[in-house]
């Protein structure tokens, strides 16, 4: 994550505060900051979302676009499934240390995390529905994320934005027909309907997980760590939880030590409790974002720019 140099007095203040149950910004250990979300911001994408965790001008800001394309099947690939391909890039303007090639390791870490959450059956998306014709053609969903600003808790904001973008995504309808070739043999062919009004949503997108990231500070831990708290954290782990309260994925923060087994057990239990509240919060924010999108064309974005 973005590095921040704090004095020993500042580090001690944050550490002792967390151990005694309070944080510098007034939140409790398991409290999240304000979340702002808008959907369908990229007209050329099949789905998109922009999410900010934190306050205006002082939060982590992530933009995610979904682009669907038809791929031809090749030997060795699953015969009757589509695919999801993730890529995360941190903008050089998001933090000073990201200039040049400074964000390469973080880009890899975040891409691996998103792949782990979205790229398998644990994501909830029915990859079989992305198959157009078995052993012939399938949909590939490219999930491209751009981190625009960093003020702590990149992973949770990234997953929020990716989930919102996939829920908002629409795929063109595909018509599959059986056509006789020159020898009279029947073969399957397909046609993608080019009609913006004739599109379908992703089946299973409602089952996409959310992520809860825990940062250990001193002998205790917090969620949604601020930039200052991340600077003094000794360990970090992200837990992805499905709407059914099942743990889908776990990823330890790179270059940090692990958690003690007893503390990790407590964290996994807390992740389910927090996720239950997060899904209710996500639904409220996502529904409000859809209403705002319907009321205001994304291309104007005057209200959106005021929020971000």
Backbone bond lengths (Angstrom), bond angles and torsions (degrees), N, CA, C in turn:
res aa  C-N    CA-C-N  psi(-1)  N-CA   C-N-CA  omega(-1)  CA-C   N-CA-C  phi
1 X - - - 1.451 - - 1.531 109.50 -
2 X 1.296 115.43 170.87 1.464 119.77 -179.36 1.513 110.32 -59.97
3 X 1.333 116.11 133.08 1.457 120.34 -176.58 1.517 110.15 -87.70
4 X 1.328 114.85 147.18 1.463 121.62 179.01 1.515 106.93 -144.22
5 X 1.316 116.28 128.66 1.466 120.62 -177.90 1.522 108.89 -92.68
6 X 1.331 115.63 120.86 1.454 121.69 178.69 1.516 110.13 -115.03
7 X 1.316 116.80 150.54 1.462 121.28 177.04 1.528 109.33 -71.86
8 X 1.328 117.88 158.85 1.476 120.05 177.13 1.525 112.60 -55.32
9 X 1.337 117.50 -36.79 1.462 120.28 179.93 1.532 110.76 -65.36
10 X 1.349 116.72 -40.65 1.466 120.19 178.36 1.520 110.92 -66.27
11 X 1.312 116.94 -42.18 1.463 120.59 178.86 1.527 110.98 -61.68
12 X 1.318 115.66 -43.51 1.459 120.48 -179.62 1.526 110.90 -65.70
13 X 1.317 117.09 -38.91 1.469 121.54 179.20 1.531 110.55 -61.72
14 X 1.347 116.82 -46.64 1.466 121.15 -178.99 1.523 110.77 -66.48
15 X 1.333 117.13 -43.84 1.463 121.18 -177.61 1.516 111.77 -64.53
16 X 1.318 116.94 -48.91 1.463 119.65 -179.56 1.527 111.36 -65.67
17 X 1.334 116.48 -34.26 1.452 119.22 178.44 1.521 111.71 -63.89
18 X 1.332 117.05 -45.61 1.471 120.83 179.15 1.518 110.65 -62.95
19 X 1.322 117.33 -42.46 1.463 120.49 -179.67 1.527 111.96 -64.94
20 X 1.340 116.99 -25.92 1.465 120.59 -179.68 1.531 112.78 -98.52
21 X 1.345 116.15 2.50 1.457 119.08 171.72 1.514 116.70 96.32
22 X 1.338 118.61 14.76 1.462 118.78 175.73 1.528 109.34 -137.65
23 X 1.340 114.89 156.15 1.458 121.50 -178.10 1.524 109.92 -121.84
24 X 1.315 115.77 158.97 1.466 120.70 -173.39 1.525 112.86 -60.06
25 X 1.345 117.84 -30.21 1.461 120.10 -178.75 1.521 112.88 -93.98
26 X 1.333 117.39 9.10 1.456 121.55 175.32 1.512 115.26 90.53
27 X 1.334 118.45 -4.86 1.462 120.51 -179.66 1.524 111.30 -78.59
28 X 1.338 115.17 158.50 1.447 120.15 169.05 1.520 109.71 -80.16
29 X 1.314 117.28 170.96 1.457 121.13 -175.64 1.512 114.37 -59.62
30 X 1.329 118.06 -32.05 1.466 121.89 -176.33 1.524 112.90 -108.36
31 X 1.330 117.28 17.93 1.460 121.49 -179.14 1.521 110.73 -91.64
32 X 1.355 115.95 139.61 1.454 122.20 175.28 1.523 110.61 -96.26
33 X 1.314 116.16 155.81 1.457 120.65 174.68 1.534 110.54 -78.40
34 X 1.300 115.64 176.45 1.461 121.36 176.51 1.526 110.13 -62.67
35 X 1.342 116.44 142.67 1.460 121.54 177.95 1.528 109.25 -120.73
36 X 1.337 116.10 130.85 1.454 122.55 176.44 1.522 108.57 -116.62
37 X 1.333 116.95 133.60 1.467 120.92 -174.13 1.524 109.84 -138.65
38 X 1.338 115.94 137.92 1.457 122.02 169.63 1.522 107.98 -134.91
39 X 1.329 116.64 146.61 1.461 121.76 -178.03 1.525 110.76 -117.49
40 X 1.362 114.57 162.93 1.471 122.40 175.78 1.528 112.43 54.43
41 X 1.328 115.18 49.74 1.463 120.26 179.93 1.523 112.52 -89.37
42 X 1.345 118.30 -16.28 1.465 122.07 -177.75 1.516 107.81 -112.80
43 X 1.310 116.54 109.00 1.465 120.34 -173.64 1.528 112.48 -66.76
44 X 1.343 118.16 -28.14 1.466 120.79 -177.61 1.524 112.80 -81.79
45 X 1.326 118.05 -9.54 1.463 121.35 -176.96 1.523 110.43 -93.60
46 X 1.334 115.97 158.39 1.464 120.78 175.24 1.524 111.55 -73.96
47 X 1.318 116.09 -20.33 1.459 121.77 176.78 1.512 108.38 -169.36
48 X 1.316 117.60 150.32 1.467 119.76 179.64 1.516 109.30 -158.59
49 X 1.321 114.79 160.06 1.464 120.97 177.52 1.521 108.70 -158.19
50 X 1.312 114.79 150.31 1.465 121.17 174.78 1.514 107.89 -128.44
51 X 1.314 115.66 128.90 1.463 120.61 -174.92 1.525 109.72 -128.61
52 X 1.329 115.42 138.90 1.460 120.87 174.80 1.515 108.93 -126.84
53 X 1.330 115.75 130.57 1.459 122.31 172.03 1.520 107.69 -106.37
54 X 1.325 116.76 121.64 1.456 120.76 -176.90 1.514 109.94 116.35
55 X 1.299 115.93 -169.54 1.449 121.17 -173.06 1.524 111.12 -98.54
56 X 1.309 115.96 163.24 1.455 122.64 -176.38 1.523 111.11 -53.02
57 X 1.331 115.66 122.34 1.454 120.78 179.32 1.513 114.72 78.73
58 X 1.338 117.35 -2.35 1.466 120.01 -178.33 1.524 109.86 -141.71
59 X 1.338 115.90 43.42 1.457 119.81 -178.78 1.513 111.88 -136.97
60 X 1.321 116.07 171.41 1.461 122.40 174.91 1.517 108.32 -86.26
61 X 1.313 116.44 127.78 1.465 123.04 -170.80 1.529 109.13 -123.10
62 X 1.355 116.77 123.49 1.463 121.02 -177.29 1.527 109.72 -131.68
63 X 1.331 116.10 134.14 1.460 123.05 176.79 1.528 108.54 -114.30
64 X 1.337 116.67 130.24 1.467 121.80 -179.30 1.521 109.33 -126.10
65 X 1.334 115.62 132.95 1.460 121.46 175.46 1.518 110.35 -121.29
66 X 1.326 116.66 142.44 1.464 122.65 178.08 1.530 107.72 -112.16
67 X 1.320 115.63 124.42 1.461 120.52 177.39 1.523 108.65 -123.85
68 X 1.333 116.86 123.26 1.462 121.87 -179.51 1.525 109.74 -101.28
69 X 1.323 116.19 135.46 1.449 120.29 175.76 1.523 109.45 -141.03
70 X 1.333 115.49 153.27 1.461 121.39 -179.27 1.518 109.12 -88.89
71 X 1.333 116.43 127.87 1.459 122.43 177.48 1.527 110.07 -113.02
72 X 1.317 115.67 145.25 1.459 120.68 174.26 1.520 109.72 -84.13
73 X 1.318 116.58 138.16 1.460 121.95 -178.10 1.524 110.34 -70.94
74 X 1.318 116.28 140.11 1.460 122.24 174.22 1.519 109.00 -127.35
75 X 1.318 116.51 153.61 1.460 121.78 -177.51 1.527 110.16 -57.28
76 X 1.320 115.47 138.44 1.457 121.17 -179.35 1.508 113.38 100.77
77 X 1.336 117.34 -19.38 1.453 121.56 177.15 1.530 109.84 -86.42
78 X 1.347 118.27 158.16 1.468 119.91 175.17 1.529 110.37 -54.97
79 X 1.320 116.43 138.28 1.460 120.30 -173.33 1.524 113.68 -76.69
80 X 1.320 117.21 -27.28 1.458 119.06 -171.33 1.529 112.52 -135.22
81 X 1.326 116.12 35.74 1.459 120.19 179.85 1.516 110.67 -137.63
82 X 1.339 114.62 153.39 1.447 120.52 170.74 1.521 109.99 -90.49
83 X 1.320 116.92 -165.54 1.462 120.13 -176.86 1.523 110.47 -147.07
84 X 1.326 114.58 154.85 1.459 122.33 173.62 1.521 107.77 -121.91
85 X 1.318 116.81 125.91 1.468 122.67 -178.61 1.525 108.29 -118.23
86 X 1.320 116.16 124.49 1.469 120.90 -175.77 1.523 111.45 -108.88
87 X 1.301 115.35 147.16 1.468 121.18 173.92 1.523 108.80 -149.29
88 X 1.331 116.54 129.80 1.460 121.93 -179.34 1.525 109.15 -123.30
89 X 1.307 115.82 130.72 1.464 121.76 177.80 1.522 108.88 -127.58
90 X 1.315 116.31 136.01 1.463 121.81 174.37 1.527 108.50 -96.49
91 X 1.304 116.37 122.63 1.457 120.74 -179.38 1.529 110.34 -63.55
92 X 1.338 118.13 137.42 1.476 120.45 177.32 1.526 112.68 -57.62
93 X 1.331 117.04 -24.66 1.460 120.19 -179.97 1.526 112.59 -81.90
94 X 1.353 117.37 -8.37 1.462 120.40 -178.06 1.524 111.91 -70.35
95 X 1.320 116.43 -32.57 1.464 121.06 179.48 1.521 108.72 -158.51
96 X 1.302 116.47 150.32 1.465 120.64 -175.68 1.519 111.75 -61.49
97 X 1.342 117.01 -36.54 1.459 119.64 -177.40 1.526 113.24 -75.26
98 X 1.339 117.75 -5.03 1.458 121.28 178.39 1.525 112.13 -87.13
99 X 1.315 117.44 -7.04 1.457 120.06 -179.67 1.526 110.41 -63.71
100 X 1.340 115.15 148.64 1.460 119.36 -176.61 1.517 110.43 68.94
101 X 1.341 116.13 -124.17 1.466 120.94 -179.72 1.519 111.50 -110.38
102 X 1.331 115.44 24.62 1.459 120.15 -174.71 1.511 114.70 -69.43
103 X 1.335 117.89 -18.43 1.464 120.13 -176.41 1.523 112.90 -101.86
104 X 1.329 118.08 8.01 1.468 120.61 -174.36 1.524 112.52 -58.49
105 X 1.327 117.47 -48.67 1.457 120.40 -177.53 1.523 111.10 -64.73
106 X 1.316 117.13 -40.88 1.460 120.78 179.06 1.529 110.64 -66.81
107 X 1.335 117.40 -38.12 1.460 120.24 177.00 1.526 111.18 -59.29
108 X 1.324 115.71 -43.41 1.473 120.69 179.55 1.527 110.16 -64.92
109 X 1.334 117.09 -45.08 1.464 121.09 -179.36 1.525 111.11 -60.18
110 X 1.333 116.91 -46.17 1.459 120.43 -177.89 1.523 111.89 -70.20
111 X 1.341 117.22 -36.24 1.461 120.54 177.21 1.522 110.84 -65.15
112 X 1.334 116.72 -42.86 1.461 120.49 177.81 1.531 111.04 -62.18
113 X 1.323 116.61 -40.73 1.460 120.03 179.14 1.524 111.06 -62.83
114 X 1.337 116.95 -47.47 1.460 120.37 -179.38 1.526 111.27 -64.83
115 X 1.334 116.94 -39.17 1.470 121.11 175.68 1.521 110.91 -60.56
116 X 1.334 116.03 -42.57 1.463 120.87 -177.84 1.527 111.41 -65.27
117 X 1.316 116.22 -34.09 1.465 120.62 -177.74 1.529 111.67 -81.68
118 X 1.355 117.08 -40.40 1.459 120.66 -171.12 1.525 114.39 -101.43
119 X 1.328 118.00 -17.77 1.462 119.98 -168.35 1.503 117.07 -87.41
120 X 1.311 119.90 7.14 1.458 121.02 -178.21 1.503 112.31 -140.62
121 X 1.338 117.25 -172.93 1.471 120.29 -179.21 1.522 113.30 -62.72
122 X 1.329 116.90 -22.33 1.462 119.51 179.39 1.529 112.03 -66.82
123 X 1.328 118.10 -15.76 1.462 120.42 -179.66 1.521 111.99 -72.07
124 X 1.328 116.68 -22.25 1.461 120.06 -178.00 1.514 113.29 92.48
125 X 1.328 118.54 -22.14 1.463 121.59 178.86 1.521 109.27 -74.05
126 X 1.316 116.70 131.69 1.463 121.88 179.75 1.526 108.54 -79.26
127 X 1.336 116.77 98.34 1.464 120.62 -178.83 1.514 111.76 -65.43
128 X 1.349 117.15 -23.29 1.460 120.06 176.94 1.517 112.14 -63.67
129 X 1.349 116.84 -30.60 1.458 120.89 178.78 1.529 111.80 -72.90
130 X 1.328 116.97 -13.05 1.461 120.50 177.44 1.523 112.03 -87.32
131 X 1.331 115.64 -4.72 1.473 119.71 175.90 1.526 108.92 -80.80
132 X 1.317 116.99 129.66 1.474 121.47 179.46 1.526 109.85 -90.12
133 X 1.326 116.42 -56.58 1.469 122.36 174.46 1.525 106.75 -137.15
134 X 1.346 118.87 120.99 1.471 120.65 -178.75 1.526 111.94 -53.11
135 X 1.323 114.62 135.96 1.468 123.08 178.48 1.534 112.34 60.55
136 X 1.334 115.26 24.06 1.458 118.13 178.36 1.532 112.53 -138.42
137 X 1.343 117.39 -54.67 1.469 119.36 -176.82 1.517 110.21 -153.19
138 X 1.340 115.54 151.12 1.460 120.61 179.25 1.533 109.53 -154.92
139 X 1.339 114.60 162.13 1.461 120.82 176.12 1.531 110.37 -84.91
140 X 1.315 115.38 139.25 1.467 122.14 169.07 1.523 107.63 -115.06
141 X 1.333 115.84 126.44 1.461 120.81 176.83 1.523 108.70 -99.56
142 X 1.308 116.56 115.23 1.466 121.23 177.26 1.527 108.01 -92.78
143 X 1.321 115.30 115.98 1.468 121.86 178.90 1.522 107.12 -102.02
144 X 1.318 116.38 101.84 1.466 121.94 -176.89 1.521 109.42 -108.79
145 X 1.324 115.56 122.59 1.469 121.20 -177.20 1.522 110.15 -117.69
146 X 1.321 115.19 140.69 1.463 121.81 176.55 1.521 108.62 -125.28
147 X 1.332 116.15 119.95 1.463 121.73 177.22 1.528 107.46 -84.74
148 X 1.319 116.29 114.21 1.464 121.65 -174.43 1.519 113.20 -91.96
149 X 1.328 116.51 -29.27 1.459 120.33 -179.97 1.523 108.14 -153.69
150 X 1.320 116.26 150.44 1.457 121.35 -176.07 1.520 110.25 -129.47
151 X 1.321 115.07 117.79 1.463 121.42 173.06 1.528 108.72 -139.88
152 X 1.333 115.51 44.62 1.455 121.69 178.83 1.517 112.70 92.83
153 X 1.347 115.92 153.59 1.465 123.30 173.74 1.521 113.20 59.79
154 X 1.339 116.90 52.32 1.463 120.08 178.09 1.529 110.78 -65.23
155 X 1.328 117.63 -45.24 1.457 121.12 -170.73 1.529 111.91 -62.16
156 X 1.322 117.80 -46.25 1.461 120.09 -178.75 1.528 111.03 -64.80
157 X 1.319 117.17 -40.81 1.460 121.46 178.56 1.516 110.52 -65.17
158 X 1.331 116.74 -40.79 1.461 121.97 178.06 1.520 111.25 -59.96
159 X 1.324 117.63 -46.21 1.463 120.99 -178.35 1.530 110.74 -68.71
160 X 1.324 117.44 -38.02 1.470 120.81 174.66 1.529 109.74 -57.13
161 X 1.329 116.96 -49.46 1.461 120.97 -177.37 1.520 111.47 -65.33
162 X 1.344 117.51 -41.26 1.464 121.29 179.52 1.525 111.11 -65.15
163 X 1.324 117.05 -42.02 1.471 120.51 179.20 1.527 110.53 -64.07
164 X 1.322 116.67 -43.46 1.463 120.39 179.56 1.530 111.18 -64.40
165 X 1.337 116.49 -41.12 1.467 120.13 -179.40 1.530 110.89 -65.20
166 X 1.323 117.37 -41.24 1.464 120.62 179.61 1.524 111.75 -69.81
167 X 1.323 117.04 -35.68 1.460 119.90 176.28 1.534 111.21 -67.16
168 X 1.317 116.03 -33.21 1.466 120.68 179.97 1.522 112.72 -83.88
169 X 1.338 117.33 -12.86 1.462 121.02 -174.29 1.528 111.95 -68.12
170 X 1.312 115.53 145.41 1.462 122.77 175.58 1.531 108.72 -131.86
171 X 1.351 115.43 135.30 1.464 121.60 179.07 1.523 109.82 -106.50
172 X 1.339 117.16 144.20 1.475 119.04 175.18 1.534 110.28 -62.34
173 X 1.316 116.01 147.04 1.455 119.76 176.63 1.518 109.42 -72.43
174 X 1.323 116.76 142.44 1.459 122.67 -179.21 1.526 109.15 -115.66
175 X 1.329 116.19 130.12 1.462 122.22 177.64 1.522 108.26 -103.84
176 X 1.333 117.12 122.07 1.461 123.09 179.42 1.521 108.76 -107.09
177 X 1.344 116.04 129.72 1.463 121.53 -179.33 1.526 110.05 -130.48
178 X 1.329 114.82 154.88 1.466 121.28 173.99 1.522 108.10 -98.36
179 X 1.334 116.37 123.17 1.461 122.24 -176.44 1.528 108.84 -125.42
180 X 1.311 116.56 139.12 1.466 121.52 179.32 1.526 109.47 -81.91
181 X 1.336 116.04 135.20 1.460 119.80 176.49 1.526 110.03 -86.41
182 X 1.342 117.74 -170.27 1.457 121.92 -176.54 1.520 112.49 -62.93
183 X 1.337 117.38 -28.07 1.458 121.07 -179.25 1.525 112.39 -91.46
184 X 1.312 116.93 3.09 1.449 120.03 179.75 1.518 114.26 87.26
185 X 1.321 117.89 2.53 1.466 121.05 179.19 1.534 109.24 -81.20
186 X 1.326 115.26 140.81 1.452 120.46 -178.69 1.532 110.52 -84.26
187 X 1.303 116.05 130.21 1.459 122.20 177.79 1.525 109.54 -129.98
188 X 1.326 114.17 150.68 1.461 119.52 -179.59 1.527 110.06 -89.26
189 X 1.309 115.75 133.73 1.452 122.35 174.68 1.522 108.43 -131.03
190 X 1.326 115.55 157.88 1.459 118.68 -178.03 1.520 110.76 -134.17
191 X 1.313 114.12 158.91 1.463 120.91 178.02 1.521 107.93 -138.42
192 X 1.323 116.67 130.27 1.456 121.88 178.54 1.527 108.85 -88.02
193 X 1.328 116.29 121.18 1.459 121.66 -177.61 1.531 109.74 -74.29
194 X 1.309 116.44 118.28 1.472 121.52 -178.61 1.525 109.31 -91.27
195 X 1.320 115.53 74.89 1.459 121.44 -179.25 1.521 108.47 -144.24
196 X 1.319 116.07 114.68 1.459 120.42 -177.40 1.520 112.16 -62.05
197 X 1.327 117.37 -22.32 1.462 120.76 -179.38 1.526 112.10 -87.65
198 X 1.319 116.64 -8.33 1.466 120.71 -176.51 1.530 108.93 -116.86
199 X 1.333 115.93 71.41 1.451 121.81 -178.59 1.518 109.95 -130.50
200 X 1.325 115.40 159.99 1.461 120.58 -177.40 1.522 109.92 -124.29
201 X 1.321 115.71 153.40 1.462 120.74 177.33 1.518 110.16 -84.70
202 X 1.327 116.75 167.31 1.464 121.75 -179.57 1.520 110.00 -77.28
203 X 1.323 116.04 124.72 1.456 119.51 179.53 1.526 109.64 -72.77
204 X 1.323 116.42 128.64 1.461 121.74 179.69 1.511 114.14 92.52
205 X 1.346 117.87 -0.52 1.468 119.75 -178.20 1.527 111.76 -62.97
206 X 1.333 116.79 -27.11 1.468 119.94 177.83 1.519 112.34 -63.60
207 X 1.334 116.54 -19.70 1.470 120.81 -178.35 1.524 113.21 -93.57
208 X 1.327 116.98 5.18 1.464 119.81 178.36 1.527 110.66 -61.17
209 X 1.329 117.50 139.71 1.468 120.43 -179.16 1.522 112.83 -79.72
210 X 1.316 114.83 167.28 1.455 123.33 167.98 1.524 108.01 -115.25
211 X 1.319 116.65 162.13 1.462 121.38 -177.70 1.523 110.52 -114.56
212 X 1.321 115.04 143.30 1.461 122.01 174.18 1.528 107.02 -125.40
213 X 1.321 117.08 120.08 1.462 121.68 -178.04 1.525 110.15 -104.44
214 X 1.321 115.76 127.86 1.459 122.95 179.74 1.527 109.22 -108.80
215 X 1.314 115.66 133.15 1.468 121.42 176.98 1.521 108.66 -118.67
216 X 1.327 116.50 126.24 1.462 120.07 178.63 1.518 109.98 -85.54
217 X 1.322 114.57 127.20 1.462 121.68 176.96 1.520 107.25 -129.32
218 X 1.311 115.98 115.47 1.456 119.03 -173.53 1.517 110.21 66.38
219 X 1.329 116.60 -128.82 1.460 120.89 -179.16 1.523 112.66 -98.17
220 X 1.331 117.69 0.72 1.453 121.41 -178.61 1.536 110.02 -123.76
221 X 1.326 116.02 -174.70 1.461 120.51 -177.87 1.526 109.69 -141.11
222 X 1.338 114.76 160.43 1.460 121.51 177.87 1.525 108.28 -134.95
223 X 1.334 115.96 160.74 1.459 120.90 171.74 1.523 108.20 -108.51
224 X 1.351 115.05 159.31 1.460 121.03 -179.78 1.527 110.51 49.74
225 X 1.329 115.36 58.06 1.467 120.29 -178.02 1.525 110.98 -64.80
226 X 1.315 115.52 139.90 1.463 120.99 175.37 1.528 108.83 -76.32
227 X 1.322 115.49 173.31 1.464 120.09 179.30 1.525 111.23 -60.20
228 X 1.327 117.30 -39.36 1.465 121.08 179.88 1.532 110.75 -68.90
229 X 1.328 116.42 -38.67 1.467 119.81 -179.78 1.523 111.38 -69.29
230 X 1.321 117.12 -37.20 1.463 119.62 177.06 1.525 111.62 -63.50
231 X 1.339 116.36 -29.49 1.462 120.12 -178.45 1.528 112.22 -68.16
232 X 1.346 117.77 -22.43 1.463 120.32 -178.57 1.530 112.11 -112.31
233 X 1.346 117.50 2.57 1.466 120.83 -178.08 1.524 110.57 -70.36
234 X 1.347 115.82 137.74 1.463 120.43 177.58 1.523 112.32 -92.43
235 X 1.340 117.23 -22.09 1.470 121.12 -178.36 1.517 108.60 -151.92
236 X 1.342 114.60 154.54 1.460 119.60 178.65 1.522 108.85 -147.88
237 X 1.329 116.22 137.34 1.464 120.38 176.59 1.518 108.84 -141.96
238 X 1.322 116.25 138.08 1.453 122.58 177.43 1.517 109.44 -107.44
239 X 1.321 116.56 128.86 1.462 122.41 -179.35 1.524 108.21 -117.31
240 X 1.342 116.87 121.35 1.463 121.32 176.86 1.521 108.71 -95.12
241 X 1.329 116.08 130.67 1.463 121.84 -175.90 1.522 108.59 -126.67
242 X 1.336 116.85 135.01 1.459 122.36 -179.94 1.523 110.36 -81.76
243 X 1.345 118.31 166.79 1.469 120.41 176.12 1.527 112.84 -60.75
244 X 1.346 117.43 -20.57 1.463 121.60 176.59 1.523 111.89 -86.23
245 X 1.331 116.45 9.90 1.465 124.33 179.14 1.525 112.92 64.44
246 X 1.331 115.78 31.62 1.459 121.19 174.21 1.520 109.12 -100.78
247 X 1.333 116.60 138.85 1.459 121.06 178.19 1.524 108.73 -77.11
248 X 1.343 116.04 120.98 1.471 122.12 -175.10 1.520 113.15 -97.33
249 X 1.312 116.87 -32.56 1.462 120.62 -176.00 1.519 109.56 -160.57
250 X 1.328 114.58 151.01 1.460 121.62 176.02 1.521 107.72 -136.55
251 X 1.318 117.18 132.33 1.465 120.33 176.91 1.522 110.21 -138.31
252 X 1.310 114.79 127.61 1.463 121.49 177.95 1.516 109.54 -81.61
253 X 1.319 116.04 143.35 1.450 120.87 177.80 1.517 111.36 -65.19
254 X 1.310 116.82 136.22 1.459 121.01 -178.92 1.521 110.91 -65.95
255 X 1.320 115.98 149.49 1.471 123.92 174.14 1.522 113.30 64.70
256 X 1.326 117.32 14.73 1.462 120.36 176.46 1.522 109.08 -123.41
257 X 1.346 115.87 155.54 1.465 118.94 179.56 1.521 109.95 -75.86
258 X 1.338 116.17 170.25 1.452 120.68 -178.36 1.515 112.49 -89.24
259 X 1.346 114.84 178.52 1.458 121.95 179.11 1.524 110.20 -92.16
260 X 1.314 115.70 152.54 1.460 120.35 171.39 1.530 108.60 -64.75
261 X 1.351 118.78 144.51 1.474 121.03 -177.60 1.522 113.87 -53.43
262 X 1.321 117.62 -41.82 1.464 119.83 -179.12 1.528 111.22 -64.83
263 X 1.327 116.59 -39.36 1.460 120.65 179.67 1.527 110.73 -71.48
264 X 1.328 117.07 -35.91 1.460 120.81 179.26 1.526 110.81 -65.66
265 X 1.324 117.05 -39.51 1.467 120.49 176.92 1.516 110.95 -61.05
266 X 1.332 116.38 -42.28 1.468 121.03 177.96 1.523 110.63 -64.14
267 X 1.332 117.07 -38.46 1.459 122.18 -178.94 1.529 111.17 -65.87
268 X 1.329 117.16 -43.00 1.465 120.67 -179.72 1.526 111.00 -63.73
269 X 1.319 116.43 -36.76 1.466 119.72 176.38 1.527 110.31 -68.23
270 X 1.334 116.78 -42.14 1.464 120.92 179.95 1.528 111.37 -66.17
271 X 1.340 117.07 -32.03 1.467 120.79 -178.87 1.523 110.96 -60.01
272 X 1.316 117.12 -41.60 1.467 120.26 179.67 1.531 111.03 -65.90
273 X 1.322 115.92 -41.46 1.467 119.93 -179.84 1.524 110.94 -64.06
274 X 1.328 116.40 -45.05 1.464 120.77 -179.59 1.526 110.55 -67.67
275 X 1.345 116.85 -39.70 1.466 120.78 -178.10 1.520 111.31 -61.49
276 X 1.313 117.14 -36.36 1.470 119.74 179.40 1.541 110.08 -59.33
277 X 1.308 116.28 -41.88 1.466 120.29 177.38 1.533 111.28 -71.45
278 X 1.336 116.23 -35.00 1.458 120.45 -178.56 1.523 112.26 -65.90
279 X 1.335 117.40 -38.54 1.460 119.81 179.93 1.528 111.02 -66.62
280 X 1.324 117.01 -38.82 1.462 120.07 176.57 1.528 110.23 -65.07
281 X 1.320 115.88 -40.53 1.465 120.64 179.17 1.528 110.63 -67.28
282 X 1.327 116.13 -41.75 1.468 120.30 179.67 1.530 110.33 -60.59
283 X 1.312 116.96 -45.63 1.469 120.16 -178.54 1.526 111.09 -59.08
284 X 1.321 116.27 -43.69 1.465 119.82 -179.50 1.531 110.96 -64.25
285 X 1.330 116.47 -44.23 1.464 120.20 -178.53 1.531 110.75 -69.97
286 X 1.334 117.04 -39.71 1.470 121.32 -179.05 1.527 110.51 -66.46
287 X 1.330 117.38 -43.90 1.463 120.52 178.26 1.527 111.03 -61.66
288 X 1.328 116.38 -40.87 1.467 119.99 178.11 1.525 110.96 -65.22
289 X 1.347 116.93 -37.33 1.464 120.75 178.87 1.520 110.94 -65.37
290 X 1.333 117.63 -39.80 1.458 120.61 178.86 1.525 111.40 -65.70
291 X 1.322 116.67 -38.22 1.457 119.98 177.64 1.529 110.85 -65.83
292 X 1.329 115.86 -39.49 1.469 119.77 178.59 1.517 111.26 -66.05
293 X 1.340 116.49 -37.75 1.462 120.72 179.01 1.517 110.66 -66.36
294 X 1.343 116.07 -40.14 1.459 119.97 179.98 1.523 111.45 -67.31
295 X 1.333 117.15 -29.90 1.461 120.96 -177.38 1.521 113.16 -85.71
296 X 1.350 116.56 -20.77 1.465 120.07 -174.89 1.510 108.79 -137.70
297 X 1.330 118.42 126.17 1.456 121.45 179.78 1.525 109.60 -60.71
298 X 1.378 117.90 132.65 1.463 120.54 -179.30 1.522 113.50 -57.35
299 X 1.334 117.70 -30.44 1.462 120.04 -175.70 1.531 112.38 -68.31
300 X 1.339 117.73 -26.55 1.460 118.93 178.22 1.504 110.86 -77.48
301 X 1.349 115.09 -52.05 1.457 121.19 170.02 1.505 115.63 61.27
302 X 1.329 120.34 19.35 1.464 119.81 -177.50 1.531 111.17 -65.04
303 X 1.320 115.47 -42.64 1.471 119.07 178.55 1.525 109.99 -66.13
304 X 1.327 115.60 -40.92 1.461 120.84 -179.40 1.530 111.89 -60.98
305 X 1.323 116.56 -46.17 1.465 119.21 -179.61 1.513 111.07 -62.82
306 X 1.326 116.66 -33.39 1.448 119.37 177.06 1.517 112.62 -67.22
307 X 1.355 117.49 -29.67 1.447 121.64 179.60 1.520 111.83 -78.19
308 X 1.335 117.62 -28.12 1.444 121.17 -175.99 1.527 112.14 -109.62
